[in-house]
Amino acid sequence: MEAAWGTRKVSMLLANSFFLIGIGSNDLFQTKPKSPAEVVALYATIVSNYSAAITDQYGLGARKFGIINVGPVGCVPQVRVLNVTGACNDALNLYAAGLAAAVKSTFAVLAPKLPGFAYSLADSFAASQAIFTNPQSVGFVSSDNACCGSGRLGAEGPCIKNATLCGNRDTYFFGDSVHSTQRAAELGADGVFNGPVQLTTPINFKQLAYRRY
């Protein structure tokens, strides 16, 4: 690119590009710490790795980072189905909330160290919980069942050919046992792009996107 466009033009392109990063969900699903000390160590490892990766991208010229923090992973159908009542796993949500808090504090410390660095941190917990509390307010008939799958909550079998499908995926929060539907994703995107301070900090994604260098 530098050979074709020149160093300055490439630097401006990178500085004004929007780098979107999702943090933490798979890290939590794939680990099972057995003590508070292991939880603290896991948090430290995750935030250290993400900080290093973002610092490396900053060194290459990236300046604007939209970061989607970990959400209430204890409320996905794959986890709910393990509870006889179908309720969220509060312990897993607390585990996720601890990581979200660690990520937030890490970026507050990291940002002043990187001149020109700008970021917006989206609070997936706040955005999701508002819908889980009152799904009908945004047109959902279900915020706990998967639209595609099988068995209880649509979470006892994968979303594959011949799986059971709901009548209208736009009325479900979850597309399969883990992932949201397109409509749920659109609502989340609108919330963090135009969002109030309850959903994004220190600025929203729109303010970040329109920032120019």
N, C-alpha and C positions, 0 to 999 in steps of 0.2 A: 504493500500500500504506500509506504513512504517513497519507494522508487517511482511510483506512478503519480502520486499526489503531492509529495513533499512532506517533510517532517511537521511543519507548522499546521498544515491542513489536517493531517492525521491526528495531531495532538488536540486540535479543536474539536474534531469529531468525537474522539474518546471522552474528552472532558464534558461534552454536552449530551452524551449518550446516557440512557437510563438503565442501570444494571439492577435487575430484579433477583432477589435471593430469598428462598424459603428455608427456614431454619428449624431443625429439631425433631420433627415428627417421626421420621424413620429411625433416627438415633434412639428415641425412646422405645419404639416398638421392638427394636432388635437387641435391647439390653435389659437385664434384670438384676440391678444392684441389690445386694442382700443386707446392707447396713447403711445407716446415715452417712458414714464415712465414705462408702462407695458411691453414694448419690452425689456428695460434694465433689469427689474426684471426677465423676462423670461430667458434672456441670463444667468443671474447670477444663477438662479435655475438650469438650464441645466448643465452649466459647473461645478457647485458645486457638483451635483449628480454624474456626470461622474468622477470627480476628486476623490470623496469619494470611488466610486466603484473600480477605478483603484488602489487607495492607499490600499484598503482592499485586493485586489488580490496580490499586492506587498507584503503585510504583510504575506500572505500565501506562498510566495516564487516565484511568477511570477516576471520576470525581463524585458522581451522583449515584447513590445506592438506595433503592427501595427494598426494605427488608420485612418479610412477613414472618412474624414471630410464631412460635409453636402455639397451637390452639388446644381446645379440650379433647385430647385424644381418647380420654376415657368415655366419651359419648358416641364413638363410632359404633355402628351395629355389630361389627366383629368383636368388640369388647362387651357391649351391652348384652349380647346373646349368652354370655357366660354367667350372667346374673339371672336368677330364677324370676326376678321381677322385671327384668329388662331395663333396669335403671342404669344410669351412668356409673362408672367406677370412680368414686370420689378420690380414692387413694392415687390412682393414675393421673387424675386431673390435678391434684396437689403437686405431684411429681413434675408434671408439665408446667404448672404455674411457677414452680421454683426455678425451672430452667428459663422461662420467659423473663422473670425478674433478673436473673443473672445476665441474660443477653442485654436487657435494657440498661443495666448499670455499666456493663462493659462498653457499650457504644457511647455512653455519656462521657466516659473516661478517654476512649480512643479518639473521638472526633477532634478535640482541641490539639491533639498531637500531630494532626495531618492537615497542613494548610490547604484551604480550598475544598476540603472534604465536606460533603453535604449528604444528609441521609434523612429518611423518614422510616420510622419503625411502626409497623401496623400491629395492632393488638387483636389477634385472632380470637382470643378468649372473649373479649367484649363483643365483637361482631357476631360470633356464633351464639353466645349465650342469649343475646337479645332475641334471636330467632327461635332457639330452643324453648325459651320461656313462653313465647306467643307465636307459634308458627303460622296460625291463621291470619295474623296481621299482614303477612306478606304473600298470602295465597297458597301456603303449603297445607296439605292435609296430613302430612307426616314429617316428623323431624327425627324419627328413631328407626324407621324401617328403610331397608334398601329397595330401590325401585327394581333392581335386577339381581336375582339370586335364587335361593330356595330355602325352605324351612322357616323356622321362627325368625322374625325380623328380616327375612330375606338374607340371613347371614350364615346359614348352615351349609351353604353350597355356593360355589363361585358363579360369577356372571359370565356364562359361556353360552354357546349355542344350545338351544332348547331349555335354557333357564326360564324361570317365571319372570314375566315382565309386568310392571304396573301399567295401568291404563294411560296415565299421563305423567311423564317424568318431570314436567315443569311444576308439579304439585308435591314433589318429594325433595327433601334436602339432600339425601344420599342417593347416588346413582348405583353404587354397589356397596359392599360391606365396609368400605373404608373411604371411598372418594365421593366428593360432592357432585351433584348434577350441574349442568351448565348454568341453569338459572340461579342456583345457590352461589356458584362462582361469580356470576355477573353481579349479584347483590353485594357480595363481599368486595368485589373490585370497585363498585360504585362507592361503597362506604369508605374505603381507604383512599380512593382518588379524591373525592370531594369532602372527605370525612371531617368531623369535629375533633376536638382535642381528646375526646374520650376514646377515639379509635386510632389516632396517629400522633406520633410525637417525634421531633419537636415541630414539624410541619407536616402537611398531608402530601400525598403523592402528586397532586396537581401542582402544588406550589414547588415541589422538587422538580417536576418535569419542565416547568416553565423557567426555572433558574438558568441563566446563561453566563458563560465564561468568556 
